[in-house]
Amino acid sequence: MENVGEKIKTWAQVILVVGIFSSIILGIAVFSINSYWIESGTKVLFGFLIIIVGSLLSWVSSMVLYAYGELTDSIMALRQRIDEFAPANLNQQKELVAILCKLCPASNDINEAENDTKKVPDEAPDKKEIKIDRTQLEISCPNCGTKQASNRSVCYHCGVQFIDAEKNDTFSNWNRGIK
């Protein structure tokens, strides 16, 4: 959808104009009511209140809607800028990390973590399943060296499946009802 913000702002302007005209017409209609039960001073007061309050409510609601349109325009412009400057490949990402490391000493941890990661081997591993020790919170994939949570069943970097190195026979027997 293109120009969503502009469409919202246009609707806000339409709502403002229609709301003010409606308030004026309704206020004039209250002025012109021929009724014996309502005094003329009360009719004039109600007519002016309808014109003023109706116009103010139209103005406030249209300003909120117009601000939402401005916000939408700003977000779309920001998204377009991000898409223009987003790195297209891994080399650009590495260059950005190197620049970040020069600018911010605290970002050296990022660079060191990237250098610690081993390259994925060109050949597929002989085994599709690798046994791992799940006693730690974080593990390194034995195939590619990528650090990740120990509760994963597949390495998110190379795709090797993880299985438990040791199964607790007591626990599995207990689940089956055998002690």
C-alpha positions as a printed Julia matrix, in Angstrom:
179×3 Matrix{Float64}:
   0.0     0.0    0.0
   1.47    3.27  -1.09
   0.88    6.69   0.46
  -1.07    5.27   3.4
  -0.06    8.21   5.59
  -1.26   10.72   2.98
  -4.6     8.92   2.71
  -5.03    8.99   6.5
  -4.2    12.7    6.61
  -6.71   13.4    3.81
  -9.42   11.53   5.73
  -8.56   13.61   8.81
  -9.13   16.81   6.85
 -12.42   15.5    5.45
 -13.6    14.53   8.95
 -12.73   18.02  10.21
 -14.69   19.81   7.5
 -17.7    17.48   7.69
 -17.73   17.62  11.51
 -17.64   21.42  11.63
 -20.33   21.8    8.97
 -22.51   19.21  10.71
 -22.14   21.02  14.03
 -23.06   24.35  12.46
 -26.11   22.89  10.7
 -27.28   21.1   13.86
 -26.77   24.28  15.93
 -28.82   26.34  13.45
 -31.51   23.65  13.51
 -31.71   23.96  17.29
 -32.05   27.76  16.93
 -34.95   27.36  14.54
 -36.99   24.87  16.59
 -40.49   26.2   17.19
 -41.39   24.76  20.52
 -43.52   26.09  23.3
 -41.73   23.95  25.91
 -38.25   25.42  25.38
 -37.51   29.09  26.02
 -35.75   31.04  23.28
 -32.71   31.79  25.48
 -32.24   28.07  26.16
 -32.48   27.29  22.43
 -29.78   29.83  21.65
 -27.54   28.47  24.43
 -27.96   24.86  23.25
 -27.41   25.91  19.62
 -24.13   27.67  20.46
 -23.0    24.75  22.65
 -23.64   22.31  19.81
 -21.73   24.48  17.35
 -18.75   25.05  19.67
 -18.48   21.58  21.25
 -19.14   19.78  17.96
 -16.5    21.83  16.16
 -13.96   21.26  18.94
 -14.59   17.5   18.97
 -14.2    17.37  15.19
 -10.97   19.33  15.41
  -9.48   17.13  18.18
 -10.43   13.87  16.47
  -9.05   15.04  13.13
  -5.79   16.16  14.79
  -5.33   12.71  16.34
  -6.01   11.04  13.01
  -3.7    13.48  11.2
  -0.93   12.75  13.72
  -1.4     9.03  13.05
  -0.99    9.74   9.33
   2.24   11.65  10.04
   3.49    8.77  12.17
   2.7     6.32   9.38
   4.61    8.48   6.88
   7.61    8.65   9.21
   7.65    4.89   9.74
   7.44    4.23   5.99
  10.35    6.65   5.36
  12.38    4.99   8.11
  11.67    1.53   6.69
  12.79    2.72   3.25
  16.04    4.09   4.7
  16.71    0.85   6.57
  16.13   -1.17   3.41
  18.56    1.07   1.51
  21.31    0.74   4.11
  20.79   -2.9    5.13
  23.83   -5.01   4.32
  23.21   -7.22   1.33
  25.71   -9.94   2.1
  28.03  -11.33   4.76
  31.05   -9.3    3.59
  29.2    -6.05   4.18
  28.16   -7.28   7.63
  31.79   -8.06   8.48
  32.86   -4.61   7.31
  30.15   -3.04   9.5
  31.3    -5.1   12.51
  34.9    -3.98  11.93
  33.83   -0.33  11.78
  31.71   -0.79  14.9
  34.7    -2.3   16.72
  36.79    0.74  15.86
  34.09    3.15  17.02
  32.99    1.33  20.17
  35.47   -0.66  22.29
  32.61   -2.56  23.94
  31.75   -4.12  20.6
  35.02   -6.09  20.51
  33.18   -8.97  22.17
  31.04   -9.24  19.05
  34.11   -9.41  16.8
  35.84  -11.98  19.02
  32.73  -14.15  19.08
  32.56  -13.98  15.29
  36.21  -14.97  14.93
  35.79  -17.87  17.37
  33.11  -19.4   15.18
  34.58  -22.03  12.89
  33.67  -22.21   9.24
  31.1   -24.75   8.2
  32.83  -27.63   6.4
  32.12  -27.86   2.69
  31.3   -31.53   3.02
  28.23  -32.74   4.81
  29.02  -34.56   8.06
  29.22  -38.34   8.0
  26.65  -38.57  10.75
  23.32  -36.84  10.61
  23.04  -37.06  14.39
  25.69  -35.99  16.87
  25.62  -36.85  20.55
  25.94  -33.88  22.88
  26.1   -33.3   26.61
  23.06  -31.29  27.69
  24.26  -30.6   31.23
  25.49  -27.12  30.23
  23.23  -24.18  29.36
  25.23  -23.47  26.22
  26.92  -25.93  23.86
  29.19  -25.7   20.84
  28.2   -27.71  17.82
  30.82  -30.46  17.35
  30.48  -30.08  13.58
  30.79  -26.32  13.02
  31.59  -24.88  16.46
  28.61  -22.54  16.66
  27.62  -21.73  20.23
  23.93  -22.15  21.01
  21.46  -23.19  23.7
  21.73  -26.81  24.81
  18.0   -27.42  24.46
  18.15  -27.22  20.64
  17.54  -30.37  18.66
  19.26  -29.07  15.5
  22.23  -26.74  14.98
  20.9   -23.51  13.55
  24.14  -22.98  11.61
  24.92  -26.32   9.93
  21.73  -28.32  10.46
  23.22  -31.32  12.28
  20.74  -33.02  14.6
  21.65  -33.29  18.28
  20.85  -36.31  20.42
  21.59  -36.85  24.1
  25.02  -38.33  24.86
  23.72  -40.22  27.88
  20.17  -41.19  28.5
  19.18  -41.58  32.11
  18.02  -45.2   32.18
  16.59  -44.8   35.68
  14.42  -41.92  34.52
  13.28  -43.65  31.32
  12.5   -46.85  33.25
  10.65  -44.81  35.85
   8.5   -43.28  33.09
   7.56  -46.78  31.94
   6.69  -47.81  35.49
   9.81  -49.98  36.02
  11.93  -49.29  39.11
